[in-house]
Amino acid sequence: FGSFAPDSIAGGASPAWARGQFRSESAGAYVAASTGAAPPAADHGIRTGQQVFHTKFGEGTVLAMAGSGDDARAQVNFPRHGVKWLALAIAKLQVVDG
C-alpha cells in the first residue's frame, strides 16, 4: 500500500510522451491531412480600410484582419469606443457604403 513499484518490477514501462509517441501537430491539421479535406472558408466581405457598422459600437474603420474562415477576426477602431478585435462569425459587421 502507498508505494509504487520500481521500473524493474513494473516492466520498465514509461509514459507514451517519454517514448515520443504523441504527435505535435494540432488536431485540425491532423484531421484535414487524414481526410484530404480543407477547412471550410467563409468570406465575410470585410477588408482593411473599410468603414463598417456594429450594432453596439456604431461606425468604425477596419485596421487589420487576422485568421480565416470561421476564425476570421477584424480589428476595428470605433471613435466612441476605441479599438476592438471582433470575431466576424459573431459580430455581423455591415460594410458602410460611401
A tleap script that builds the chain and sets N, CA, C and O, in Angstrom:
source leaprc.protein.ff14SB
mol = sequence {
  NPHE GLY SER PHE ALA PRO ASP SER ILE ALA
  GLY GLY ALA SER PRO ALA TRP ALA ARG GLY
  GLN PHE ARG SER GLU SER ALA GLY ALA TYR
  VAL ALA ALA SER THR GLY ALA ALA PRO PRO
  ALA ALA ASP HIE GLY ILE ARG THR GLY GLN
  GLN VAL PHE HIE THR LYS PHE GLY GLU GLY
  THR VAL LEU ALA MET ALA GLY SER GLY ASP
  ASP ALA ARG ALA GLN VAL ASN PHE PRO ARG
  HIE GLY VAL LYS TRP LEU ALA LEU ALA ILE
  ALA LYS LEU GLN VAL VAL ASP CGLY
}
set mol.1.N position { 0.826 -1.201 0.000 }
set mol.1.CA position { 0.000 0.000 0.000 }
set mol.1.C position { 0.857 1.246 0.000 }
set mol.1.O position { 1.911 1.291 0.633 }
set mol.2.N position { 0.388 2.271 -0.727 }
set mol.2.CA position { 1.009 3.585 -0.656 }
set mol.2.C position { 2.344 3.720 -1.351 }
set mol.2.O position { 2.960 4.781 -1.256 }
set mol.3.N position { 2.828 2.695 -2.051 }
set mol.3.CA position { 4.098 2.869 -2.758 }
set mol.3.C position { 3.944 2.374 -4.188 }
set mol.3.O position { 3.079 1.556 -4.499 }
set mol.4.N position { 4.805 2.893 -5.038 }
set mol.4.CA position { 4.787 2.496 -6.440 }
set mol.4.C position { 5.873 1.466 -6.682 }
set mol.4.O position { 6.922 1.503 -6.040 }
set mol.5.N position { 5.631 0.560 -7.590 }
set mol.5.CA position { 6.627 -0.454 -7.927 }
set mol.5.C position { 7.736 0.183 -8.753 }
set mol.5.O position { 7.462 0.991 -9.641 }
set mol.6.N position { 8.982 -0.173 -8.470 }
set mol.6.CA position { 10.077 0.358 -9.282 }
set mol.6.C position { 9.947 -0.111 -10.726 }
set mol.6.O position { 9.266 -1.097 -11.005 }
set mol.7.N position { 10.610 0.607 -11.654 }
set mol.7.CA position { 10.538 0.266 -13.074 }
set mol.7.C position { 10.943 -1.177 -13.339 }
set mol.7.O position { 10.402 -1.816 -14.242 }
set mol.8.N position { 11.888 -1.696 -12.564 }
set mol.8.CA position { 12.338 -3.070 -12.801 }
set mol.8.C position { 11.221 -4.076 -12.553 }
set mol.8.O position { 11.166 -5.112 -13.215 }
set mol.9.N position { 10.329 -3.784 -11.606 }
set mol.9.CA position { 9.214 -4.673 -11.310 }
set mol.9.C position { 8.064 -4.412 -12.277 }
set mol.9.O position { 7.394 -5.345 -12.719 }
set mol.10.N position { 7.838 -3.145 -12.604 }
set mol.10.CA position { 6.718 -2.775 -13.469 }
set mol.10.C position { 7.012 -3.057 -14.934 }
set mol.10.O position { 6.157 -2.810 -15.785 }
set mol.11.N position { 8.179 -3.560 -15.246 }
set mol.11.CA position { 8.496 -3.896 -16.619 }
set mol.11.C position { 9.122 -2.745 -17.383 }
set mol.11.O position { 9.190 -2.786 -18.612 }
set mol.12.N position { 9.581 -1.720 -16.680 }
set mol.12.CA position { 10.242 -0.593 -17.338 }
set mol.12.C position { 9.305 0.255 -18.174 }
set mol.12.O position { 9.754 0.976 -19.066 }
set mol.13.N position { 8.022 0.184 -17.904 }
set mol.13.CA position { 7.059 0.959 -18.683 }
set mol.13.C position { 7.262 2.444 -18.440 }
set mol.13.O position { 7.459 2.880 -17.306 }
set mol.14.N position { 7.211 3.197 -19.494 }
set mol.14.CA position { 7.292 4.651 -19.372 }
set mol.14.C position { 6.102 5.249 -20.103 }
set mol.14.O position { 5.527 4.611 -20.984 }
set mol.15.N position { 5.733 6.467 -19.746 }
set mol.15.CA position { 4.570 7.083 -20.392 }
set mol.15.C position { 4.816 7.283 -21.887 }
set mol.15.O position { 5.958 7.370 -22.339 }
set mol.16.N position { 3.719 7.352 -22.644 }
set mol.16.CA position { 3.818 7.489 -24.104 }
set mol.16.C position { 4.587 8.737 -24.503 }
set mol.16.O position { 5.345 8.704 -25.472 }
set mol.17.N position { 4.407 9.853 -23.767 }
set mol.17.CA position { 5.118 11.079 -24.136 }
set mol.17.C position { 6.619 10.906 -24.005 }
set mol.17.O position { 7.378 11.529 -24.748 }
set mol.18.N position { 7.066 10.067 -23.065 }
set mol.18.CA position { 8.500 9.844 -22.886 }
set mol.18.C position { 9.069 8.989 -24.016 }
set mol.18.O position { 10.263 9.061 -24.307 }
set mol.19.N position { 8.232 8.192 -24.643 }
set mol.19.CA position { 8.676 7.354 -25.759 }
set mol.19.C position { 8.506 8.061 -27.098 }
set mol.19.O position { 8.809 7.478 -28.140 }
set mol.20.N position { 8.021 9.323 -27.093 }
set mol.20.CA position { 7.857 10.093 -28.326 }
set mol.20.C position { 6.717 9.606 -29.201 }
set mol.20.O position { 6.789 9.701 -30.426 }
set mol.21.N position { 5.661 9.084 -28.581 }
set mol.21.CA position { 4.568 8.523 -29.367 }
set mol.21.C position { 3.418 9.487 -29.612 }
set mol.21.O position { 2.442 9.112 -30.262 }
set mol.22.N position { 3.499 10.701 -29.119 }
set mol.22.CA position { 2.437 11.665 -29.372 }
set mol.22.C position { 2.817 12.547 -30.543 }
set mol.22.O position { 3.985 12.896 -30.716 }
set mol.23.N position { 1.831 12.907 -31.347 }
set mol.23.CA position { 2.068 13.813 -32.470 }
set mol.23.C position { 2.044 15.248 -31.953 }
set mol.23.O position { 1.326 15.566 -31.005 }
set mol.24.N position { 2.836 16.111 -32.589 }
set mol.24.CA position { 2.882 17.501 -32.155 }
set mol.24.C position { 1.951 18.396 -32.955 }
set mol.24.O position { 1.746 19.548 -32.573 }
set mol.25.N position { 1.374 17.906 -34.061 }
set mol.25.CA position { 0.502 18.757 -34.863 }
set mol.25.C position { -0.862 18.901 -34.207 }
set mol.25.O position { -1.266 18.072 -33.392 }
set mol.26.N position { -1.556 19.957 -34.571 }
set mol.26.CA position { -2.868 20.194 -33.983 }
set mol.26.C position { -3.873 19.185 -34.529 }
set mol.26.O position { -3.667 18.603 -35.594 }
set mol.27.N position { -4.939 18.990 -33.802 }
set mol.27.CA position { -5.970 18.039 -34.227 }
set mol.27.C position { -6.581 18.457 -35.553 }
set mol.27.O position { -6.858 17.604 -36.396 }
set mol.28.N position { -6.798 19.757 -35.756 }
set mol.28.CA position { -7.381 20.232 -37.009 }
set mol.28.C position { -6.512 19.893 -38.196 }
set mol.28.O position { -7.017 19.447 -39.227 }
set mol.29.N position { -5.206 20.098 -38.071 }
set mol.29.CA position { -4.290 19.772 -39.164 }
set mol.29.C position { -4.263 18.268 -39.384 }
set mol.29.O position { -4.207 17.808 -40.525 }
set mol.30.N position { -4.303 17.505 -38.313 }
set mol.30.CA position { -4.278 16.045 -38.411 }
set mol.30.C position { -5.525 15.541 -39.131 }
set mol.30.O position { -5.425 14.681 -40.006 }
set mol.31.N position { -6.692 16.062 -38.777 }
set mol.31.CA position { -7.933 15.630 -39.416 }
set mol.31.C position { -7.945 16.028 -40.884 }
set mol.31.O position { -8.304 15.219 -41.739 }
set mol.32.N position { -7.553 17.274 -41.192 }
set mol.32.CA position { -7.541 17.728 -42.582 }
set mol.32.C position { -6.580 16.889 -43.411 }
set mol.32.O position { -6.887 16.534 -44.549 }
set mol.33.N position { -5.420 16.569 -42.848 }
set mol.33.CA position { -4.435 15.777 -43.573 }
set mol.33.C position { -4.929 14.354 -43.784 }
set mol.33.O position { -4.700 13.767 -44.842 }
set mol.34.N position { -5.601 13.798 -42.793 }
set mol.34.CA position { -6.029 12.411 -42.905 }
set mol.34.C position { -7.233 12.248 -43.823 }
set mol.34.O position { -7.403 11.191 -44.431 }
set mol.35.N position { -8.074 13.278 -43.934 }
set mol.35.CA position { -9.263 13.171 -44.773 }
set mol.35.C position { -9.067 13.795 -46.139 }
set mol.35.O position { -9.859 13.558 -47.050 }
set mol.36.N position { -8.011 14.596 -46.293 }
set mol.36.CA position { -7.779 15.282 -47.549 }
set mol.36.C position { -8.691 16.479 -47.730 }
set mol.36.O position { -8.684 17.103 -48.791 }
set mol.37.N position { -9.475 16.812 -46.716 }
set mol.37.CA position { -10.406 17.927 -46.811 }
set mol.37.C position { -9.785 19.192 -46.246 }
set mol.37.O position { -9.100 19.161 -45.224 }
set mol.38.N position { -10.030 20.288 -46.915 }
set mol.38.CA position { -9.566 21.582 -46.419 }
set mol.38.C position { -10.617 22.136 -45.477 }
set mol.38.O position { -11.807 21.880 -45.657 }
set mol.39.N position { -10.186 22.905 -44.458 }
set mol.39.CA position { -11.173 23.507 -43.569 }
set mol.39.C position { -12.059 24.479 -44.345 }
set mol.39.O position { -11.585 25.119 -45.284 }
set mol.40.N position { -13.322 24.603 -43.976 }
set mol.40.CA position { -14.215 25.485 -44.717 }
set mol.40.C position { -13.791 26.941 -44.597 }
set mol.40.O position { -13.376 27.391 -43.529 }
set mol.41.N position { -13.899 27.665 -45.688 }
set mol.41.CA position { -13.540 29.084 -45.691 }
set mol.41.C position { -14.813 29.903 -45.823 }
set mol.41.O position { -15.694 29.581 -46.620 }
set mol.42.N position { -14.901 30.958 -45.038 }
set mol.42.CA position { -16.045 31.853 -45.114 }
set mol.42.C position { -15.532 33.238 -45.486 }
set mol.42.O position { -14.652 33.776 -44.814 }
set mol.43.N position { -16.070 33.812 -46.543 }
set mol.43.CA position { -15.672 35.153 -46.954 }
set mol.43.C position { -16.678 36.125 -46.369 }
set mol.43.O position { -17.849 36.136 -46.748 }
set mol.44.N position { -16.204 36.937 -45.444 }
set mol.44.CA position { -17.091 37.869 -44.761 }
set mol.44.C position { -17.215 39.195 -45.493 }
set mol.44.O position { -18.026 40.036 -45.105 }
set mol.45.N position { -16.430 39.399 -46.541 }
set mol.45.CA position { -16.514 40.629 -47.318 }
set mol.45.C position { -15.943 41.846 -46.615 }
set mol.45.O position { -16.168 42.973 -47.055 }
set mol.46.N position { -15.215 41.644 -45.541 }
set mol.46.CA position { -14.624 42.749 -44.782 }
set mol.46.C position { -13.157 42.862 -45.170 }
set mol.46.O position { -12.449 41.857 -45.237 }
set mol.47.N position { -12.699 44.089 -45.426 }
set mol.47.CA position { -11.312 44.331 -45.816 }
set mol.47.C position { -10.730 45.485 -44.998 }
set mol.47.O position { -11.459 46.354 -44.520 }
set mol.48.N position { -9.413 45.478 -44.848 }
set mol.48.CA position { -8.711 46.557 -44.150 }
set mol.48.C position { -9.015 47.887 -44.832 }
set mol.48.O position { -9.002 47.983 -46.059 }
set mol.49.N position { -9.288 48.907 -44.030 }
set mol.49.CA position { -9.567 50.246 -44.548 }
set mol.49.C position { -11.040 50.550 -44.738 }
set mol.49.O position { -11.408 51.712 -44.907 }
set mol.50.N position { -11.893 49.533 -44.713 }
set mol.50.CA position { -13.323 49.751 -44.906 }
set mol.50.C position { -13.965 50.377 -43.675 }
set mol.50.O position { -13.495 50.211 -42.549 }
set mol.51.N position { -15.046 51.097 -43.922 }
set mol.51.CA position { -15.896 51.601 -42.855 }
set mol.51.C position { -16.963 50.537 -42.614 }
set mol.51.O position { -17.581 50.043 -43.558 }
set mol.52.N position { -17.174 50.191 -41.354 }
set mol.52.CA position { -18.162 49.171 -41.008 }
set mol.52.C position { -19.078 49.674 -39.899 }
set mol.52.O position { -18.764 50.645 -39.211 }
set mol.53.N position { -20.209 49.002 -39.737 }
set mol.53.CA position { -21.160 49.340 -38.680 }
set mol.53.C position { -21.386 48.125 -37.796 }
set mol.53.O position { -21.587 47.011 -38.282 }
set mol.54.N position { -21.349 48.361 -36.478 }
set mol.54.CA position { -21.626 47.331 -35.473 }
set mol.54.C position { -22.802 47.819 -34.634 }
set mol.54.O position { -22.865 49.000 -34.291 }
set mol.55.N position { -23.733 46.929 -34.300 }
set mol.55.CA position { -24.953 47.341 -33.597 }
set mol.55.C position { -24.698 47.966 -32.233 }
set mol.55.O position { -25.480 48.812 -31.800 }
set mol.56.N position { -23.633 47.580 -31.543 }
set mol.56.CA position { -23.338 48.137 -30.218 }
set mol.56.C position { -22.353 49.301 -30.279 }
set mol.56.O position { -22.529 50.297 -29.577 }
set mol.57.N position { -21.308 49.183 -31.121 }
set mol.57.CA position { -20.231 50.172 -31.127 }
set mol.57.C position { -20.384 51.250 -32.195 }
set mol.57.O position { -19.650 52.238 -32.173 }
set mol.58.N position { -21.318 51.085 -33.128 }
set mol.58.CA position { -21.534 52.085 -34.176 }
set mol.58.C position { -20.574 51.914 -35.340 }
set mol.58.O position { -20.127 50.807 -35.638 }
set mol.59.N position { -20.259 53.046 -36.005 }
set mol.59.CA position { -19.372 53.011 -37.166 }
set mol.59.C position { -17.917 52.998 -36.737 }
set mol.59.O position { -17.538 53.602 -35.733 }
set mol.60.N position { -17.107 52.293 -37.524 }
set mol.60.CA position { -15.681 52.220 -37.252 }
set mol.60.C position { -14.913 51.893 -38.514 }
set mol.60.O position { -15.499 51.593 -39.555 }
set mol.61.N position { -13.585 51.954 -38.412 }
set mol.61.CA position { -12.695 51.669 -39.534 }
set mol.61.C position { -11.912 50.398 -39.253 }
set mol.61.O position { -11.341 50.243 -38.173 }
set mol.62.N position { -11.882 49.481 -40.224 }
set mol.62.CA position { -11.143 48.229 -40.081 }
set mol.62.C position { -9.655 48.531 -40.189 }
set mol.62.O position { -9.192 49.047 -41.206 }
set mol.63.N position { -8.904 48.208 -39.136 }
set mol.63.CA position { -7.463 48.453 -39.092 }
set mol.63.C position { -6.656 47.243 -39.539 }
set mol.63.O position { -5.618 47.393 -40.182 }
set mol.64.N position { -7.125 46.046 -39.204 }
set mol.64.CA position { -6.371 44.826 -39.509 }
set mol.64.C position { -7.316 43.640 -39.539 }
set mol.64.O position { -8.421 43.676 -38.998 }
set mol.65.N position { -6.839 42.583 -40.195 }
set mol.65.CA position { -7.578 41.325 -40.264 }
set mol.65.C position { -6.661 40.208 -39.790 }
set mol.65.O position { -5.444 40.284 -39.959 }
set mol.66.N position { -7.245 39.170 -39.195 }
set mol.66.CA position { -6.466 38.011 -38.746 }
set mol.66.C position { -7.329 36.767 -38.883 }
set mol.66.O position { -8.556 36.839 -38.819 }
set mol.67.N position { -6.678 35.631 -39.072 }
set mol.67.CA position { -7.399 34.372 -39.169 }
set mol.67.C position { -8.102 34.224 -40.506 }
set mol.67.O position { -7.979 35.071 -41.390 }
set mol.68.N position { -8.843 33.128 -40.636 }
set mol.68.CA position { -9.577 32.879 -41.874 }
set mol.68.C position { -10.786 32.009 -41.576 }
set mol.68.O position { -10.885 31.398 -40.512 }
set mol.69.N position { -11.692 31.965 -42.524 }
set mol.69.CA position { -12.892 31.157 -42.356 }
set mol.69.C position { -13.680 31.572 -41.130 }
set mol.69.O position { -13.871 32.761 -40.873 }
set mol.70.N position { -14.132 30.588 -40.380 }
set mol.70.CA position { -14.927 30.876 -39.186 }
set mol.70.C position { -14.100 31.470 -38.051 }
set mol.70.O position { -14.662 31.942 -37.063 }
set mol.71.N position { -12.772 31.452 -38.177 }
set mol.71.CA position { -11.897 32.027 -37.154 }
set mol.71.C position { -11.425 33.432 -37.511 }
set mol.71.O position { -10.568 33.983 -36.821 }
set mol.72.N position { -11.968 34.025 -38.578 }
set mol.72.CA position { -11.546 35.359 -39.011 }
set mol.72.C position { -11.935 36.406 -37.976 }
set mol.72.O position { -13.021 36.367 -37.398 }
set mol.73.N position { -11.013 37.347 -37.758 }
set mol.73.CA position { -11.251 38.454 -36.824 }
set mol.73.C position { -10.863 39.760 -37.496 }
set mol.73.O position { -10.005 39.782 -38.379 }
set mol.74.N position { -11.494 40.841 -37.076 }
set mol.74.CA position { -11.163 42.169 -37.581 }
set mol.74.C position { -10.862 43.077 -36.399 }
set mol.74.O position { -11.555 43.055 -35.382 }
set mol.75.N position { -9.810 43.878 -36.556 }
set mol.75.CA position { -9.501 44.906 -35.568 }
set mol.75.C position { -10.124 46.192 -36.096 }
set mol.75.O position { -9.777 46.665 -37.178 }
set mol.76.N position { -11.049 46.753 -35.318 }
set mol.76.CA position { -11.808 47.914 -35.768 }
set mol.76.C position { -11.640 49.049 -34.767 }
set mol.76.O position { -11.717 48.845 -33.556 }
set mol.77.N position { -11.405 50.267 -35.302 }
set mol.77.CA position { -11.322 51.457 -34.459 }
set mol.77.C position { -12.682 52.141 -34.471 }
set mol.77.O position { -13.119 52.665 -35.496 }
set mol.78.N position { -13.345 52.130 -33.319 }
set mol.78.CA position { -14.619 52.809 -33.156 }
set mol.78.C position { -14.342 54.123 -32.424 }
set mol.78.O position { -13.856 54.097 -31.294 }
set mol.79.N position { -14.645 55.292 -33.052 }
set mol.79.CA position { -14.311 56.582 -32.437 }
set mol.79.C position { -14.809 56.748 -31.001 }
set mol.79.O position { -14.116 57.348 -30.180 }
set mol.80.N position { -15.987 56.231 -30.686 }
set mol.80.CA position { -16.540 56.429 -29.341 }
set mol.80.C position { -16.185 55.308 -28.368 }
set mol.80.O position { -16.385 55.458 -27.162 }
set mol.81.N position { -15.656 54.175 -28.874 }
set mol.81.CA position { -15.413 53.012 -28.013 }
set mol.81.C position { -14.003 52.454 -28.101 }
set mol.81.O position { -13.677 51.491 -27.407 }
set mol.82.N position { -13.162 53.042 -28.942 }
set mol.82.CA position { -11.784 52.584 -29.055 }
set mol.82.C position { -11.617 51.418 -30.016 }
set mol.82.O position { -12.519 51.077 -30.781 }
set mol.83.N position { -10.434 50.816 -29.951 }
set mol.83.CA position { -10.075 49.718 -30.850 }
set mol.83.C position { -10.545 48.390 -30.255 }
set mol.83.O position { -10.316 48.107 -29.079 }
set mol.84.N position { -11.202 47.588 -31.081 }
set mol.84.CA position { -11.730 46.287 -30.646 }
set mol.84.C position { -11.352 45.215 -31.664 }
set mol.84.O position { -11.325 45.474 -32.867 }
set mol.85.N position { -11.061 44.003 -31.172 }
set mol.85.CA position { -10.919 42.822 -32.030 }
set mol.85.C position { -12.263 42.118 -32.002 }
set mol.85.O position { -12.773 41.803 -30.927 }
set mol.86.N position { -12.844 41.866 -33.168 }
set mol.86.CA position { -14.157 41.240 -33.254 }
set mol.86.C position { -14.102 39.971 -34.105 }
set mol.86.O position { -13.501 39.960 -35.179 }
set mol.87.N position { -14.727 38.916 -33.618 }
set mol.87.CA position { -14.845 37.672 -34.386 }
set mol.87.C position { -15.926 37.886 -35.439 }
set mol.87.O position { -17.079 38.151 -35.097 }
set mol.88.N position { -15.566 37.774 -36.714 }
set mol.88.CA position { -16.507 38.085 -37.784 }
set mol.88.C position { -17.681 37.113 -37.846 }
set mol.88.O position { -18.752 37.478 -38.333 }
set mol.89.N position { -17.504 35.899 -37.369 }
set mol.89.CA position { -18.601 34.931 -37.357 }
set mol.89.C position { -19.676 35.328 -36.349 }
set mol.89.O position { -20.824 34.897 -36.457 }
set mol.90.N position { -19.304 36.148 -35.373 }
set mol.90.CA position { -20.234 36.547 -34.316 }
set mol.90.C position { -20.688 37.991 -34.473 }
set mol.90.O position { -21.868 38.288 -34.285 }
set mol.91.N position { -19.769 38.899 -34.817 }
set mol.91.CA position { -20.033 40.338 -34.794 }
set mol.91.C position { -21.021 40.803 -35.855 }
set mol.91.O position { -21.729 41.785 -35.629 }
set mol.92.N position { -21.096 40.140 -36.998 }
set mol.92.CA position { -22.023 40.524 -38.069 }
set mol.92.C position { -21.858 41.991 -38.457 }
set mol.92.O position { -22.827 42.749 -38.475 }
set mol.93.N position { -20.624 42.384 -38.766 }
set mol.93.CA position { -20.361 43.753 -39.205 }
set mol.93.C position { -20.997 44.001 -40.561 }
set mol.93.O position { -21.048 43.113 -41.413 }
set mol.94.N position { -21.485 45.227 -40.748 }
set mol.94.CA position { -22.050 45.629 -42.034 }
set mol.94.C position { -21.129 46.668 -42.651 }
set mol.94.O position { -20.736 47.622 -41.980 }
set mol.95.N position { -20.781 46.495 -43.919 }
set mol.95.CA position { -19.952 47.469 -44.621 }
set mol.95.C position { -20.800 48.706 -44.880 }
set mol.95.O position { -21.932 48.607 -45.353 }
set mol.96.N position { -20.235 49.892 -44.560 }
set mol.96.CA position { -20.930 51.159 -44.759 }
set mol.96.C position { -20.629 51.654 -46.169 }
set mol.96.O position { -19.464 51.798 -46.542 }
set mol.97.N position { -21.664 51.912 -46.948 }
set mol.97.CA position { -21.477 52.436 -48.307 }
set mol.97.C position { -20.996 53.877 -48.227 }
set mol.97.O position { -21.432 54.653 -47.376 }
set mol.98.N position { -20.102 54.208 -49.116 }
set mol.98.CA position { -19.699 55.607 -49.112 }
set mol.98.C position { -18.348 55.760 -49.549 }
set mol.98.O position { -17.841 56.880 -49.607 }
savepdb mol mol.pdb
quit
